Amino acid sequence: MRTSFIAILSFFVASAASAAPIEYKDDNFTARVSGYGNIGMIEPDFALQNSRFLGDWSLRGQMTYDANETYRLGMVYSLNQQTIDDGDYINDLFALWQVRDFGRIEIGLTDSVAEKLGLGLPDVGGLRMNDNPLIFKEIEPEHAIISDTTLDTGDGSPRINVVSSSHNGVQYGLSAAAFGDEYNFALDGGIKIRRPDGKTKTAYSFGASFMSRPDDFKQSPFSPRVSADWRAQISAAMNVQYNSFMFAITGRAIYDKDPTGIVSDGLMLGTGVSYDLLKYNVSLNYTFSDTGVWHSDVDNFINHTVVASFRYKYSENVEGWISLGRSLQTSFVSAGMRLTF
């Protein structure tokens, strides 16, 4: 896997020379490929003899056809490191139908509306703090843990998403998934509200989901598979930007009804701040995870994670980063390079 990653990374380096995405247009047809490669090292306990390779990448391809000024048809396929780690070769595979001033319909394998409309913490490092952070891959938790604050009902079952266009800064949607192996069905809803005018810009997001009879459902690479009568989730987030400062608060709650096996529901709360100055960016975030809080017959597991990150933007496509933090009672330092196109 490391060899294939380096090959892909070399491709990113060649692409980074042109400060534009890879794109092909022919009349009303557009094909676009985008992605990133992230490579570095992590040092748990600051011990040089325990250094570990840190690799992460993502590729996304999209083809669209504009039938006229109102209607657009398309297909999307994506693949990333997380998907490969789980033994799969599809992260996204869905068809889309977009109607101007109305919204968009997606049918296939993809994330729910509640996840797509969610907001995360400001993070300038390369540890993927808002999407199954890499620190839990290299410093493995001994207990079940909720790894991020964004609502998640998986992307391995056929799904239909209906999401509106943005009207006066408000965007909302619903999604439904069924016919998969991991649950009977799942229903999701989400809303995002943006207020981009003025010196202080704000954004809010809210999401909720219900999953019927999750059966061996895997919510993240760092939690045991879930089997229960049903699972309910809610999430909320707020982002505030003032000049070069960004502040965020996020939260997620998960409840499993009569779970079997290891309990992996609970709460996750987070807050963070970042500051941008020309090519330099810094961020500091904190997350609190409490797994098993709803069940009196098991011991709940609490984890605190603090991460401070610094990023230097060498060019439009090339960035270097370094992060210091502590999680799972382990301090660490990590550094690397991120290439995008």
C-alpha positions as CSV (number, residue, x, y, z in Angstrom):
1,M,0.0,0.0,0.0
2,R,2.8,2.4,0.8
3,T,4.2,1.8,-2.7
4,S,0.9,2.6,-4.4
5,F,0.5,5.7,-2.2
6,I,4.0,7.0,-3.3
7,A,3.0,6.5,-6.9
8,I,-0.2,8.5,-6.5
9,L,1.8,11.1,-4.5
10,S,4.2,11.4,-7.4
11,F,1.3,12.0,-9.7
12,F,0.1,14.8,-7.4
13,V,3.5,16.4,-7.5
14,A,3.4,16.5,-11.3
15,S,-0.1,17.9,-11.2
16,A,0.8,20.6,-8.6
17,A,3.0,22.4,-11.1
18,S,-0.2,23.6,-12.8
19,A,-2.3,25.7,-10.4
20,A,-5.6,24.3,-11.7
21,P,-7.7,21.2,-11.3
22,I,-7.5,18.5,-14.0
23,E,-10.5,19.3,-16.2
24,Y,-11.8,18.6,-19.7
25,K,-14.6,20.5,-21.3
26,D,-16.4,19.9,-24.6
27,D,-19.5,22.0,-25.2
28,N,-21.9,21.0,-22.4
29,F,-19.8,18.1,-21.2
30,T,-17.3,18.5,-18.3
31,A,-15.0,15.9,-16.7
32,R,-13.1,16.9,-13.6
33,V,-10.6,15.0,-11.4
34,S,-9.6,16.3,-8.0
35,G,-7.8,15.0,-4.9
36,Y,-5.0,15.3,-2.4
37,G,-2.1,13.4,-1.0
38,N,-0.9,13.8,2.6
39,I,2.4,12.2,3.7
40,G,4.3,12.6,6.9
41,M,5.4,11.0,10.2
42,I,3.9,10.9,13.7
43,E,6.0,10.5,16.9
44,P,3.9,9.1,19.9
45,D,5.4,10.2,23.2
46,F,8.0,12.2,21.3
47,A,10.1,9.1,21.1
48,L,12.1,9.0,17.9
49,Q,12.4,5.2,17.9
50,N,8.6,4.9,17.8
51,S,8.1,7.1,14.6
52,R,5.4,5.9,12.3
53,F,4.6,6.6,8.7
54,L,1.5,8.8,8.2
55,G,-0.2,8.5,4.8
56,D,-3.6,9.7,3.5
57,W,-5.0,10.4,0.1
58,S,-8.3,10.9,-1.8
59,L,-9.3,10.9,-5.5
60,R,-12.6,12.1,-6.9
61,G,-13.9,12.1,-10.5
62,Q,-17.0,13.8,-11.7
63,M,-18.6,13.9,-15.2
64,T,-21.5,16.3,-15.9
65,Y,-23.7,17.1,-18.9
66,D,-25.6,20.4,-19.0
67,A,-28.8,19.7,-21.0
68,N,-29.7,23.4,-20.8
69,E,-29.4,26.3,-18.4
70,T,-31.8,24.6,-16.0
71,Y,-30.9,20.9,-15.9
72,R,-27.6,19.1,-15.3
73,L,-26.9,15.3,-15.2
74,G,-23.8,13.7,-13.8
75,M,-21.9,10.8,-12.2
76,V,-19.4,10.9,-9.3
77,Y,-16.9,8.3,-8.2
78,S,-14.4,8.7,-5.4
79,L,-11.8,6.6,-3.6
80,N,-9.7,7.3,-0.5
81,Q,-7.4,5.8,2.1
82,Q,-10.2,5.1,4.5
83,T,-12.1,3.1,2.0
84,I,-9.0,1.0,1.1
85,D,-8.3,0.4,4.9
86,D,-11.8,-1.1,5.2
87,G,-11.2,-3.4,2.2
88,D,-13.5,-1.6,-0.2
89,Y,-12.9,0.2,-3.5
90,I,-15.8,2.6,-3.6
91,N,-16.3,5.7,-1.4
92,D,-18.8,7.5,-3.6
93,L,-20.6,6.1,-6.7
94,F,-23.7,8.0,-7.5
95,A,-25.7,9.7,-10.3
96,L,-26.9,13.2,-9.8
97,W,-29.7,15.4,-11.3
98,Q,-29.4,19.1,-10.6
99,V,-32.1,21.6,-11.3
100,R,-31.3,25.3,-11.1
101,D,-33.1,27.2,-8.3
102,F,-34.5,23.9,-7.0
103,G,-31.6,21.7,-5.9
104,R,-30.0,18.4,-6.5
105,I,-30.9,14.7,-6.3
106,E,-28.3,12.0,-5.8
107,I,-28.9,8.3,-6.2
108,G,-26.3,5.7,-5.3
109,L,-23.6,5.1,-2.7
110,T,-22.7,8.3,-0.9
111,D,-22.9,10.1,2.4
112,S,-26.2,11.4,3.8
113,V,-27.4,14.9,3.5
114,A,-26.9,15.4,7.3
115,E,-23.2,14.6,6.9
116,K,-22.7,16.7,3.7
117,L,-24.4,19.8,5.3
118,G,-22.4,19.5,8.6
119,L,-19.7,21.9,9.8
120,G,-16.4,20.9,11.4
121,L,-13.7,22.4,13.5
122,P,-11.0,24.7,12.0
123,D,-8.0,22.5,11.4
124,V,-4.9,23.5,9.4
125,G,-2.8,20.3,10.0
126,G,-2.8,17.1,8.1
127,L,-4.4,14.8,10.7
128,R,-7.9,14.9,9.2
129,M,-9.5,16.0,12.5
130,N,-13.0,16.3,11.1
131,D,-13.2,12.9,9.5
132,N,-11.9,9.9,11.4
133,P,-8.6,11.6,12.6
134,L,-5.4,9.8,11.7
135,I,-4.1,10.0,15.3
136,F,-6.6,7.2,16.2
137,K,-5.1,5.1,13.4
138,E,-1.6,5.4,14.7
139,I,-2.3,5.5,18.4
140,E,-5.1,2.9,18.6
141,P,-7.7,3.4,21.3
142,E,-8.3,0.5,23.7
143,H,-12.0,1.2,24.0
144,A,-14.8,2.2,21.6
145,I,-14.5,5.9,20.7
146,I,-16.5,8.4,18.7
147,S,-13.9,9.9,16.5
148,D,-15.6,13.1,15.1
149,T,-18.6,15.3,15.5
150,T,-20.1,15.0,12.1
151,L,-23.2,12.8,11.9
152,D,-22.6,9.5,10.0
153,T,-24.8,6.7,8.7
154,G,-22.3,5.2,6.4
155,D,-22.1,5.1,2.6
156,G,-22.3,1.4,1.9
157,S,-26.0,1.2,1.2
158,P,-28.0,2.5,-1.8
159,R,-29.2,6.0,-0.9
160,I,-31.2,8.9,-2.3
161,N,-30.3,12.4,-1.3
162,V,-32.5,15.4,-2.0
163,V,-30.9,18.7,-1.2
164,S,-32.1,22.2,-2.0
165,S,-30.3,25.1,-3.6
166,S,-29.2,27.8,-1.2
167,H,-31.9,30.4,-0.7
168,N,-31.1,33.5,1.4
169,G,-28.2,31.5,2.9
170,V,-30.4,28.5,3.8
171,Q,-29.9,25.0,2.4
172,Y,-31.7,21.8,3.6
173,G,-32.2,18.3,2.6
174,L,-33.4,14.8,3.3
175,S,-32.0,11.3,2.5
176,A,-33.1,7.7,2.8
177,A,-31.0,4.5,2.5
178,A,-32.1,0.9,2.3
179,F,-31.4,-2.5,0.7
180,G,-28.0,-2.8,2.3
181,D,-26.5,-5.4,4.6
182,E,-25.8,-3.2,7.7
183,Y,-29.4,-2.0,8.5
184,N,-33.0,-2.2,7.4
185,F,-33.2,1.5,6.5
186,A,-31.9,4.9,7.5
187,L,-33.5,8.4,7.3
188,D,-31.5,11.6,7.6
189,G,-32.2,15.3,7.5
190,G,-30.0,18.3,7.7
191,I,-30.0,22.1,7.4
192,K,-27.2,24.7,6.9
193,I,-27.7,28.4,7.5
194,R,-25.0,30.8,6.3
195,R,-24.8,34.5,7.1
196,P,-21.8,35.7,4.9
197,D,-22.5,39.4,4.9
198,G,-20.8,42.0,7.2
199,K,-17.6,41.9,9.1
200,T,-18.6,38.9,11.2
201,K,-19.7,35.9,9.1
202,T,-21.6,33.0,10.7
203,A,-22.7,29.5,9.7
204,Y,-24.9,27.0,11.5
205,S,-25.8,23.4,10.8
206,F,-28.2,20.9,12.3
207,G,-28.6,17.2,11.5
208,A,-30.6,14.2,12.7
209,S,-30.9,10.6,11.7
210,F,-32.7,7.3,12.5
211,M,-31.4,3.9,11.6
212,S,-33.6,0.8,11.9
213,R,-31.9,-2.4,13.2
214,P,-28.2,-1.7,12.6
215,D,-26.6,-5.1,12.1
216,D,-22.8,-5.2,12.2
217,F,-22.8,-1.5,11.2
218,K,-19.4,0.1,11.3
219,Q,-19.6,3.8,12.1
220,S,-15.8,4.4,12.0
221,P,-12.5,2.5,11.7
222,F,-11.9,3.0,15.5
223,S,-15.2,1.7,16.9
224,P,-16.6,-1.9,17.0
225,R,-19.4,-2.8,14.7
226,V,-22.9,-1.9,16.1
227,S,-25.9,-4.2,16.4
228,A,-29.0,-2.8,18.1
229,D,-32.8,-2.4,17.8
230,W,-32.3,1.1,16.4
231,R,-29.8,4.0,16.4
232,A,-30.7,7.7,16.6
233,Q,-28.3,10.6,16.1
234,I,-28.3,14.4,16.3
235,S,-25.6,16.9,15.5
236,A,-25.2,20.7,15.6
237,A,-22.4,23.1,14.8
238,M,-21.6,26.9,14.7
239,N,-18.8,28.6,12.8
240,V,-18.0,32.3,13.4
241,Q,-15.4,34.2,11.2
242,Y,-14.2,37.7,12.1
243,N,-11.5,39.0,9.8
244,S,-8.8,36.3,9.9
245,F,-10.1,34.5,13.0
246,M,-12.4,31.5,12.9
247,F,-14.2,30.0,15.9
248,A,-16.3,26.9,16.0
249,I,-18.4,24.8,18.3
250,T,-19.6,21.3,17.3
251,G,-21.5,18.5,18.9
252,R,-22.9,15.0,18.2
253,A,-25.0,12.6,20.3
254,I,-25.6,8.9,19.4
255,Y,-28.1,6.6,21.1
256,D,-28.4,2.8,20.5
257,K,-31.5,1.0,21.7
258,D,-30.7,-2.3,23.4
259,P,-27.2,-2.8,21.8
260,T,-25.5,-6.2,21.7
261,G,-21.8,-6.5,22.0
262,I,-19.5,-3.6,22.9
263,V,-21.3,-0.3,23.6
264,S,-20.2,2.5,21.2
265,D,-22.7,5.2,21.5
266,G,-22.4,8.4,23.5
267,L,-21.4,12.1,23.1
268,M,-18.8,14.0,21.3
269,L,-18.2,17.8,21.8
270,G,-15.6,20.0,20.2
271,T,-14.4,23.6,19.9
272,G,-11.6,25.2,18.1
273,V,-10.1,28.5,16.8
274,S,-7.8,29.3,13.9
275,Y,-6.0,32.4,12.5
276,D,-4.8,33.1,9.0
277,L,-2.0,35.4,8.1
278,L,-0.9,35.5,4.4
279,K,0.7,32.1,3.8
280,Y,0.7,31.1,7.5
281,N,-2.2,29.4,9.4
282,V,-2.5,28.2,13.0
283,S,-5.3,26.3,14.7
284,L,-6.1,24.9,18.1
285,N,-8.9,22.5,18.8
286,Y,-10.3,20.4,21.6
287,T,-12.7,17.4,21.5
288,F,-14.4,15.5,24.3
289,S,-15.7,12.0,23.7
290,D,-17.8,10.1,26.2
291,T,-18.7,6.6,25.0
292,G,-21.3,4.5,26.8
293,V,-22.8,7.5,28.8
294,W,-26.4,6.3,28.2
295,H,-25.9,2.8,29.7
296,S,-25.7,2.4,33.4
297,D,-24.6,-1.3,33.2
298,V,-21.3,-0.5,31.5
299,D,-18.3,1.7,32.3
300,N,-18.2,4.7,30.0
301,F,-14.9,5.7,28.4
302,I,-13.9,9.4,28.3
303,N,-11.2,10.8,26.1
304,H,-9.8,14.3,25.7
305,T,-8.0,15.3,22.6
306,V,-6.1,18.6,22.2
307,V,-4.3,19.4,18.9
308,A,-2.4,22.6,17.9
309,S,-1.3,22.9,14.2
310,F,0.7,25.2,12.0
311,R,0.6,25.3,8.2
312,Y,2.7,27.1,5.7
313,K,1.2,27.4,2.2
314,Y,4.2,27.1,-0.2
315,S,2.0,27.4,-3.3
316,E,-1.6,27.0,-4.3
317,N,-1.1,23.2,-4.4
318,V,1.7,22.5,-1.9
319,E,1.5,23.0,1.9
320,G,3.7,21.9,4.8
321,W,2.2,21.3,8.3
322,I,3.2,20.4,11.9
323,S,0.9,19.4,14.8
324,L,1.4,18.9,18.5
325,G,-1.2,17.2,20.6
326,R,-2.3,14.8,23.3
327,S,-5.0,12.1,23.0
328,L,-5.6,8.7,24.6
329,Q,-3.2,9.8,27.4
330,T,-0.4,10.0,24.8
331,S,1.4,13.1,23.7
332,F,2.6,13.3,20.1
333,V,4.2,15.4,17.4
334,S,3.4,15.0,13.7
335,A,4.6,16.7,10.5
336,G,4.2,16.3,6.8
337,M,3.3,17.7,3.4
338,R,0.0,18.0,1.7
339,L,-0.5,18.2,-2.0
340,T,-3.8,19.1,-3.7
341,F,-5.1,19.5,-7.2
